[in-house]
Amino acid sequence: MVVLICVDGARPDGLVRAATPHLDRIARDGSTSQTVKPVHPNLPLAGQQSLFRGVTPDVHGATGVVLNGFKRTIPSLIDIIAQADQKVGMFYTIPSLREVCLPESADVNYCNARTHVSDGDNHIVEMAIRTAAAEDFDFMFINLGHAGYMGAHYGWHSDEYIQAMTFTDNCIGKFTDALIALHQPVDFVIASNHSGANAAGSDDLPLYLWGYRCVQGRKLESDISLLDVAPTITYLMNLPPAKEWQGKLIAEAIKDHPQAQARNQSTVFGLED
């Protein structure tokens, strides 16, 4: 099983200030980058579609705060997984995420649109855990939207946003621990779709890859874009990426990929700092 967790509006500088013991453990036990490049415009809808369709907003057309001009012609990650007869479960707090795939592509498609309260994320996690206990998914998508709501309403460096990031970390820990107890093997990809419009400081995004096929304890050195998430997930699922996608595989994070093995070899022989 592969699981994509998207934390709306997660920022590396916010994670540094927040208490995030679960993400800290995931970083130690997996591969991570805190310098992933967002798409532009750096907005929620643009990032959602680029995360799943592997192309920039000027190609998929979601460039504003509504989906006017959005084109469904670019294959979605979830559509590709569904077309391969893989079972998909989607659990999210932001209604526009319905548009990241065709309606029939998800076997379970559950939305709880309560980003304004932290309990909305907790409800999503609990529903996902209960459903995963009863269903044999090949791919799960979990969206946690409370931190993004708090950042947009109180500021991307506010105490309210930082508190929301701590709560989000608790939700991630609760979900990942439960899923590991239910399903093995499993790989987790934890990403952010945007880092806050007009937020001060860097607009970089965090990314974590953790699980059965992911390299342990690695700070990723390659240049990584939000567009690279979809092709990396198809690789983890042994599926081909869409030819239209502009992103690339994050090869150094995957244990069985020659690029990751070559970096391991250079470390053994003292060729890496």
FENLINLIN-V33020 format. One record per residue. N is the residue number from 0. SS is DSSP state (h for helix, s for strand, l for the rest). OMEGA is omega as a letter, one per 40 degrees, with the letter a starting at -180 (* if undefined). Layout:
[[N/SS/OMEGA] [N/SS/OMEGA]]
This chain:
[[0/l/i] [1/s/a] [2/s/i] [3/s/i] [4/s/i] [5/s/i] [6/s/a] [7/l/i] [8/l/i] [9/l/a] [10/l/i] [11/h/a] [12/h/i] [13/h/i] [14/h/i] [15/h/a] [16/h/a] [17/l/i] [18/l/a] [19/l/a] [20/h/a] [21/h/i] [22/h/i] [23/h/i] [24/h/i] [25/h/i] [26/h/i] [27/h/a] [28/h/a] [29/l/i] [30/s/a] [31/s/i] [32/s/i] [33/s/a] [34/s/i] [35/s/a] [36/s/i] [37/l/i] [38/l/i] [39/l/e] [40/l/a] [41/l/a] [42/l/a] [43/h/a] [44/h/i] [45/h/a] [46/h/i] [47/h/a] [48/h/i] [49/h/i] [50/h/a] [51/h/a] [52/h/i] [53/l/i] [54/l/a] [55/l/a] [56/h/i] [57/h/i] [58/h/a] [59/h/i] [60/l/i] [61/l/a] [62/l/a] [63/l/a] [64/l/i] [65/l/a] [66/l/i] [67/l/a] [68/l/a] [69/l/a] [70/l/i] [71/l/a] [72/l/i] [73/l/a] [74/l/i] [75/l/i] [76/h/a] [77/h/i] [78/h/i] [79/h/i] [80/h/a] [81/h/i] [82/h/i] [83/l/i] [84/l/i] [85/l/a] [86/l/a] [87/s/i] [88/s/i] [89/s/a] [90/s/a] [91/s/a] [92/l/a] [93/l/a] [94/h/a] [95/h/i] [96/h/i] [97/h/a] [98/h/i] [99/h/i] [100/l/i] [101/l/a] [102/h/a] [103/h/a] [104/h/a] [105/l/i] [106/l/i] [107/s/a] [108/s/a] [109/s/i] [110/s/i] [111/l/a] [112/l/i] [113/l/i] [114/l/a] [115/l/i] [116/l/a] [117/h/a] [118/h/i] [119/h/i] [120/h/i] [121/h/i] [122/h/i] [123/h/a] [124/h/a] [125/h/i] [126/h/i] [127/h/i] [128/h/a] [129/h/a] [130/h/i] [131/h/i] [132/h/a] [133/h/a] [134/l/i] [135/l/a] [136/l/i] [137/l/a] [138/s/i] [139/s/i] [140/s/i] [141/s/i] [142/s/i] [143/s/a] [144/l/a] [145/h/a] [146/h/i] [147/h/i] [148/h/a] [149/h/i] [150/h/a] [151/h/a] [152/h/a] [153/h/a] [154/l/a] [155/l/i] [156/l/a] [157/l/i] [158/h/i] [159/h/i] [160/h/a] [161/h/i] [162/h/i] [163/h/i] [164/h/i] [165/h/i] [166/h/i] [167/h/i] [168/h/i] [169/h/i] [170/h/i] [171/h/i] [172/h/i] [173/h/a] [174/h/a] [175/h/i] [176/h/a] [177/h/a] [178/h/i] [179/h/i] [180/h/a] [181/h/a] [182/l/i] [183/l/e] [184/l/i] [185/l/i] [186/s/i] [187/s/i] [188/s/a] [189/s/a] [190/s/i] [191/l/a] [192/l/i] [193/l/a] [194/l/i] [195/l/i] [196/l/i] [197/l/i] [198/l/i] [199/l/i] [200/l/a] [201/l/i] [202/l/i] [203/l/a] [204/s/i] [205/s/i] [206/s/i] [207/s/i] [208/s/a] [209/s/i] [210/s/a] [211/l/a] [212/l/a] [213/s/i] [214/l/a] [215/l/i] [216/l/a] [217/s/i] [218/s/a] [219/l/a] [220/l/a] [221/l/i] [222/l/a] [223/l/i] [224/s/i] [225/l/a] [226/l/a] [227/h/a] [228/h/a] [229/h/i] [230/h/i] [231/h/i] [232/h/i] [233/h/i] [234/h/i] [235/h/i] [236/l/i] [237/l/i] [238/l/i] [239/l/i] [240/l/i] [241/l/a] [242/l/a] [243/l/a] [244/l/i] [245/l/a] [246/l/a] [247/l/i] [248/l/i] [249/l/a] [250/h/a] [251/h/i] [252/h/a] [253/s/a] [254/l/a] [255/l/i] [256/l/a] [257/h/a] [258/h/i] [259/h/i] [260/h/i] [261/h/i] [262/h/i] [263/h/a] [264/h/i] [265/h/i] [266/h/a] [267/h/a] [268/l/i] [269/l/a] [270/l/a] [271/l/i] [272/l/*]]
